[in-house]
Amino acid sequence: MRKIFSVLLAGAFFAASFGVSAEAHEFWVNAEYKDGLLKADLGYGHEYPDPEPIAADRTHLFEPLKLITAEGATEMAQTGADNFHYEAAADLKKGDYLVIGNYKPTFWAKGAEGWKQADKAKYKELTKADATYAEEAAMYAKLVLNLDGAEGMDIITKPVGQRLEMVPQVNPATVKPGQRFPVLILVDGKPAKTAEVKAVYAGFAGDTKDGDPANEYKAFYGRTDLKGVINIIPSKAGYWNASVEVKVPYADKTVADESVLVSRLTFMIAE
């Protein structure tokens, strides 16, 4: 378990005391800030909240992580031996911030030869067979970062432009277990009506491994209303991970059948 998540859990404990590809892998962000340095991990795998090394043939699918402040976006740099680890020097004061990540739109197709990273035409070229299904997969990740006990909404309640985006309507630092945490879901800038939203907290699935049916269980499940808002109800204090998936018909059916969009929001809930 990386240090970043250990620090996040320590903070929660202190407060309490005091495409096929897009669907198979979760995508999230962990981050911590200390002494002028922001450290963040790009989580891509099956073991939330622990990040895993990203396969060499997939690193190009990710944009660099970005820090969002009132001044705009600052691109972070991949640093060190772990290809999922990013850092950026930043002079951050007490306040609310975001750290975001984007998995670039990528085509995946399925046919007699299984799944390939390709649209329908490319699948035919690679396998000499027709694809029975093809999708454009894209994923988006966002982390709410509150520094020095901040509970404001200067940054986190504003959209940043992700195609499928989870936008908190209040600061999760003000939400206690059992209370409502309203989040607006936008797809192409418009409310995502009746979209399915799920959430878990770190450790919810215990020691389950990849492929265990228990991994499909969630601590929260609901749908957005007609204004695109979901009231997530965190059942306990901890490090939470909420996600939404929306499918949009692809305009050119000779290329792909649909776009499969997944967005994920990570945040802390204190006791």
C-alpha positions in Angstrom: 0.0 0.0 0.0 1.5 3.3 -1.1 2.2 6.1 1.4 -0.3 8.4 -0.2 -3.2 6.2 0.8 -1.7 5.6 4.2 -1.7 9.4 4.8 -5.3 9.7 3.7 -6.4 7.0 6.1 -4.5 8.5 8.9 -6.3 11.8 8.3 -9.6 10.0 8.4 -8.8 8.2 11.6 -7.6 11.4 13.3 -10.9 13.2 12.3 -12.9 10.3 13.6 -11.1 10.1 16.9 -11.1 13.6 16.8 -15.0 -0.7 -23.1 -14.3 -3.7 -21.9 -11.1 -1.9 -20.9 -13.0 0.8 -19.2 -15.3 -1.6 -17.4 -12.6 -4.1 -16.4 -10.4 -1.6 -14.8 -11.3 1.1 -12.3 -9.7 4.5 -12.7 -9.3 6.9 -9.8 -6.9 9.4 -8.2 -5.1 9.4 -4.8 -3.3 12.6 -3.6 -1.6 14.3 -0.7 0.0 17.7 -0.2 2.9 18.5 2.2 5.7 21.0 2.4 5.0 22.6 -1.0 4.8 19.3 -2.9 1.7 17.6 -4.3 2.0 13.9 -4.7 -0.6 11.9 -6.6 -1.2 8.3 -7.8 -3.1 7.4 -10.9 -5.1 4.3 -9.9 -5.9 1.9 -12.7 -6.7 -1.6 -11.7 -8.9 -3.7 -9.5 -7.6 -3.1 -6.0 -8.9 0.3 -4.9 -7.4 2.3 -3.3 -4.0 0.6 -4.0 -2.6 1.7 -7.4 -0.9 -0.9 -9.6 1.8 -0.6 -12.3 0.3 0.3 -15.6 1.1 -2.0 -18.5 3.6 -0.5 -20.8 1.3 -0.7 -23.8 -1.4 1.3 -22.0 0.5 4.2 -20.5 -0.1 6.3 -23.6 -3.9 6.1 -22.9 -3.6 8.4 -20.0 -3.2 12.2 -19.9 -0.9 13.5 -17.1 -2.7 14.2 -13.8 -3.6 17.9 -13.3 -4.0 20.1 -10.2 -7.0 22.4 -10.4 -6.8 25.7 -8.5 -8.4 29.2 -8.9 -5.6 30.1 -11.3 -6.4 27.1 -13.6 -4.9 23.7 -14.3 -1.3 22.7 -13.5 0.0 19.6 -15.3 1.8 17.2 -13.0 4.9 15.2 -14.0 5.3 11.4 -13.8 8.1 10.9 -11.3 10.1 7.9 -10.0 10.0 4.2 -10.7 6.3 3.8 -10.4 4.6 4.8 -13.7 1.4 5.7 -11.9 3.1 8.3 -9.6 3.0 12.0 -10.3 4.3 15.1 -8.5 4.1 18.9 -8.8 5.6 21.7 -6.7 2.8 24.0 -5.6 2.3 26.8 -3.0 -1.1 25.8 -1.8 -2.9 27.6 1.1 -5.9 26.5 3.1 -8.7 25.8 0.6 -10.4 23.3 -1.6 -8.8 21.9 -4.7 -9.2 19.2 -7.3 -6.8 16.6 -8.8 -8.1 15.2 -12.1 -7.1 12.5 -14.6 -8.4 11.5 -18.0 -8.2 8.2 -19.9 -8.2 9.2 -23.5 -11.1 8.0 -25.8 -10.0 4.6 -27.1 -11.7 2.2 -29.4 -12.2 -1.4 -28.4 -13.9 -4.0 -30.6 -15.0 -7.6 -30.1 -15.5 -10.4 -32.6 -14.5 -14.0 -33.3 -10.9 -13.3 -32.3 -11.9 -11.7 -28.9 -11.3 -8.1 -27.9 -8.8 -5.8 -29.7 -7.9 -2.2 -29.2 -9.5 -1.1 -32.5 -12.6 0.3 -34.2 -14.6 -1.9 -36.6 -12.4 -1.2 -39.6 -9.2 -1.9 -37.6 -10.6 -5.1 -36.2 -11.3 -6.3 -39.7 -7.8 -5.4 -40.7 -6.2 -7.2 -37.7 -8.3 -10.3 -37.7 -9.8 -10.6 -41.1 -13.2 -11.0 -39.3 -16.0 -8.6 -38.7 -16.4 -7.1 -35.2 -19.8 -7.9 -33.6 -19.5 -4.9 -31.3 -17.2 -1.9 -30.9 -17.1 1.0 -28.4 -15.3 4.2 -27.8 -14.2 4.0 -24.1 -13.3 7.0 -22.0 -12.8 7.4 -18.3 -12.5 10.4 -16.0 -11.2 10.7 -12.4 -11.5 13.5 -9.9 -10.3 13.8 -6.3 -11.5 16.4 -3.8 -8.5 17.8 -1.9 -9.2 19.9 1.2 -6.2 21.5 2.9 -5.9 22.7 6.5 -9.5 21.8 7.4 -11.0 23.7 4.5 -14.7 23.3 3.9 -15.2 25.8 1.1 -16.6 25.4 -2.4 -14.5 27.8 -4.4 -13.2 25.1 -6.8 -14.8 21.8 -6.3 -18.4 22.8 -7.2 -17.4 24.1 -10.6 -17.2 21.8 -13.7 -13.7 21.3 -15.2 -14.9 20.1 -18.6 -14.7 16.4 -18.5 -17.1 14.8 -20.9 -18.7 12.8 -18.1 -18.2 14.7 -14.9 -19.2 14.3 -11.2 -19.5 17.8 -9.7 -20.0 18.0 -5.9 -22.7 20.5 -4.8 -21.3 20.8 -1.3 -17.9 20.1 0.2 -17.7 16.5 1.4 -15.8 17.8 4.4 -19.2 19.1 5.7 -20.9 15.8 5.2 -21.1 13.3 8.1 -21.9 9.6 7.9 -25.6 9.1 7.1 -26.0 12.5 5.6 -26.7 13.4 2.0 -23.8 14.4 -0.3 -25.4 15.9 -3.4 -23.4 15.5 -6.7 -24.4 16.8 -10.1 -23.6 14.4 -13.0 -23.0 16.1 -16.4 -22.6 14.4 -19.7 -21.5 16.6 -22.6 -22.3 19.6 -20.3 -25.9 18.5 -19.7 -27.5 16.8 -16.7 -27.3 13.0 -16.9 -30.8 12.0 -16.0 -31.5 8.7 -14.2 -27.9 7.7 -14.4 -26.8 4.8 -12.1 -24.4 5.8 -9.4 -22.5 3.4 -7.1 -20.1 4.1 -4.2 -17.8 2.1 -1.9 -15.3 3.1 0.8 -11.8 1.8 1.1 -11.8 -1.7 2.6 -15.5 -2.3 1.9 -14.8 -5.6 0.0 -12.3 -6.8 2.6 -9.7 -9.2 1.3 -11.5 -10.2 -1.9 -9.4 -10.7 -5.0 -10.0 -9.9 -8.7 -12.8 -11.9 -10.0 -14.6 -12.5 -6.7 -18.3 -11.8 -7.1 -18.2 -9.8 -3.8 -16.3 -7.1 -5.7 -19.7 -6.2 -7.4 -21.3 -5.3 -4.0 -21.5 -1.6 -3.3 -22.0 0.4 -0.1 -24.3 2.8 -1.9 -26.5 2.6 -5.0 -28.9 5.1 -6.6 -29.9 7.0 -9.7 -29.7 10.7 -10.5 -33.0 12.7 -10.7 -34.2 14.6 -13.7 -31.8 17.4 -12.9 -28.9 15.1 -12.9 -28.3 15.2 -9.2 -27.7 12.1 -6.9 -27.7 12.3 -3.1 -24.9 9.9 -2.1 -25.3 8.8 1.4 -22.0 7.6 2.9 -22.7 5.1 5.6 -19.5 5.5 7.5 -16.3 7.7 7.7 -13.5 6.8 5.4 -12.0 7.3 1.9 -14.9 7.0 -0.6 -15.0 6.2 -4.3 -18.2 7.0 -6.3 -18.7 6.1 -9.9 -21.2 6.6 -12.8 -21.3 5.0 -16.2 -23.2 6.5 -19.2 -23.5 5.0 -22.7 -24.0 7.4 -25.7 -24.8 6.1 -29.2 -21.8 6.6 -31.5 -22.6 8.8 -34.5 -20.9 6.7 -37.2 -22.0 3.0 -36.7 -19.4 1.9 -39.2 -16.8 2.9 -36.7 -18.3 2.0 -33.3 -21.7 1.2 -31.8 -21.5 3.5 -28.7 -19.3 5.6 -26.5 -19.0 4.1 -23.0 -18.1 6.8 -20.5 -17.1 6.2 -16.8 -16.4 8.9 -14.2 -15.2 8.4 -10.7 -15.0 10.8 -7.7 -12.8 10.1 -4.6 -13.3 12.0 -1.4 -13.0 11.8 2.4 -15.8 11.6 4.9 -15.0 12.4 8.5 -16.8 11.0 11.6 
